[in-house]
Amino acid sequence: MRKSTFMFSSWLMLSSVMLQSQAVFAADAVANIRADVANGQTIYNEGKGDATACQGCHGEKALGNDSMGAPRLANIGQIYVVKQLNEFAEGKRIAPGVGVAMNDIAKALNEQDRRDVAAYLDSFEYETEPSDLKSLAADGSKVGKPEIGKLIVTKGIKGQVPACQDCHGFSGRAPLIPAINQQKFVYLVNQLNSFRDGSRANDPAVNQFGVMRGIAKKLSDENIADIAAFLSTVTRAAP
């Protein structure tokens, strides 16, 4: 028990150090990023060359689509989006299902195009569009309990995993760590499952151990469904 508590505390301390170092890098990256929002808007709405229009899956306002498993992209963090697009282009991240198209789409864009799209996504006025949990349940999805998910997001599971908001903040700790409130339910479930089984491995690492992979491995199916139910429906303001 003491060993478990020590390891858990050590993990939190290392995570704090990692977040501080990333914040310094992120602040510098934001200060120096060059982006053409108008070009990003054109690519998002119309596509470019072999890259299809982003809005076809993610929606006109980039709020995501549960039926396609497509995530919300609006306001989740400019530098984070650039990182994901670059890693899709480099094959460091491969999404499941229809998301596999992201590799070819990202590869068809040059590095500046990716920065421009990310800047456009960060320029949206913040809007809420909660996942419809009743419809998802009616269609056969296993939907969790938001009230239990709230406890995990804000307090964690004692001795097992830290609170999600410790790293993500409540309304997001952009730019390197994404905002996850108002993210789509299906996407959240898929990503936590992918981190848990190791099929997604581009998460930040502490002492060579993937942070999200380590956390997700300690979550049950019920935990994941509960977390996703809360995050996909909660408002922007902290509870």
N, C-alpha and C positions, 0 to 999 in steps of 0.2 A: 504493500500500500504506500509506504514511504517512497519507494523507488518510483512508483507511478506518479505520485504527486511531484517529486523532484523533476522527473522528465517533462511533465506537463508545464511546470513553472519555467524550466529551461527553454522549452519550446516558445513560450510566450515572450521571454526575454530576447531570444534570438530573432523572433518575428518583429519585435519592437525595433531592434537595431536595423533589421532589413528594411523596415518601413521608413525609418529615418534616412537611411542612405538612399533609398529610392526617391524620397521626397526631394532631396538635394538634386539628384539627377533630373527628376521630372521638372522641377522649377527651371533648371537650365534649358531643358529641351523645349519647354513652352516658350521661354523667352526668345529662343533662337529659331523656332519653326517658321518657315515661310509657306504660306498657303494662299491659294486663289479660291475663295469661297464660291465665286460664280462658276468657275470650271467644275468644282465639286458638285454643285447643284445640277449642272448639265449632265455630268456623268451619272449621278444618282437617278435622275429622271429619264434620261434618254440612252444611257450606256455610251460606250466608246469602243469602236472596232469590234473585237471578239468578246468584249465585256458587256454582258447584257445589263439593262437598267436595274438598279438595286431595288427600286420601288415595286417591281413585279412580285417580289417575295416579302420585302420588309414593310411595304405600305407607303402611301404618299407622304405621310408624316413620320415615317421611320419608327412606328410604334410596335412593329412586330406582328406575327401572325401565328396563333396557336395551331391552326389546322395544318400548317406547313412546318411547324417546328422552327420558324424563323424568329430570331431574337429582336427585341427592341434595340435600335441603334442610336436613337436620338438621346443626346445628353448623358451618355454613359462614360464619356471620357475621351478626349481627342487623341492623346498620346497612346492610350490603350487601344483604340481602334487602329491607329497606324501600326502598332506592334502586331496586332492580329492579322491585318491585311498582309504585312510583310512576311509573316510566318506561314500564312496560307500560300503565298507566292513561292516561298522557299520549300514548301512541303513539310514544314516542321509541325504543322497542325492540319489534320484531315478530319473534316466534319462527317458525321454519320448521315445516312439517308440522302435526301435531296441536297443537303448542305455540302456534299462532296463537290458540287459545282463551284464552290468558293475558291478552290485551288486554281482552276482555269481562269476564273473571273479576275482574281487578284493578280495572276501572272500576266494577264493581258493589259494590265495597267502599269505604268511606270511609277517609280517611287514618288514623284511629285504629284501624280494623279491620286495616289493613295492618301497623301497628306491633304490634298484639296477636298477629297470626299469626307475625310475625317473632320476637317474644319467646318464643312457644310453641316454635318450631323450635329456638331457642337453648337451651331448657330440657331437651332430651333428654339422657339419659345417652349418652355416646359409644359407638357400636357400629360394628363393621366388617362389611361385606357386599361382598366383592370381586366385580367383574364376572367372569362365567364366560367366559374367553377361548376355551376349547375349544368351547363351545357356539356362541359368536358366529362362530368360524371355520367351524364345521360348517354354519352357516346362511348362509354366503357373505360375511360381513364380512371385510375386510382387516385382520387383527390384526397388530400390530407386535411387536417384541421388547422385553420389559421391561428387559433388561439394557442395551440401547442407550438406551432412554428415560430410564433412571436417570442416565446420563452427561449428557444434555441438561438434565434437571431440576436436577441438582446442580452441573454445571460449565458448561453452555451449549455453544454451538458457536463456537469461537474465531474472532473477527473478524466474526461474523455476528449471533448473538443471545446475550444474557446468560442465565445460569442462571435457570430459572423461580423457584427458591427465593429469588433475590435480591430479588424483590418480594413473592412470596406467602409467604415463609417455608417451612418444610417442612410443618409441621402447620397452616399458615394464618396470615395476618397480619390477622386480624379486628381491627376491624370493617369497614373499607372495602374491603379486598382479600380476596377469598374464600379459604377453605381449599379446596384442589383435590385433596389426596390422598383416596382412597376415593370420589372423584367417579365417576360412571358412564362407562364407556368410550364408548358411543355419543354421550352428551351432550358429552363432551370433544372428540371428533372433529368433531361438528357445529359446536360453538362456534368451534374453531380455524379451520375452513373458512369460517365466516361472518365472522370477523374478517379472514381472508385476502382474501375477495372483496368485503369492505366492506358486506355486507348487515346486519352488526351493527356499529353505530358509536357505542355508548354507553360506550366504554372511557375511562379517564382520559386526559387529553391533556397533553403537554409541548410548550410553544411551538406550540400548535394542532395538533400531530400526535398522533393516537391511538396510545397505547403498544402495546396489544395488536394493533392493525391493522399497525403497523410491524413488530412481531416476527413475526406470523403470515405476512406476505408473504415472509419469508425462510425459511419452513419448507416442505419438500417433503411430499408425501403420506406418504412413508415416515417422515419426522421426526414428523409428527402422529400416525401410528399407533403409533409407538414410545413417544412421550410418554404417550399415552392408555393404552397397555398397562401402563406402569409405574405411573402415578398411580392407575389404577382397581383395582390389586391390592396396592399397597404398604400396609404397616401404618402406624399413626399415628406411631410412633417414627421419628426421623430415622435414615437409614442410616449 
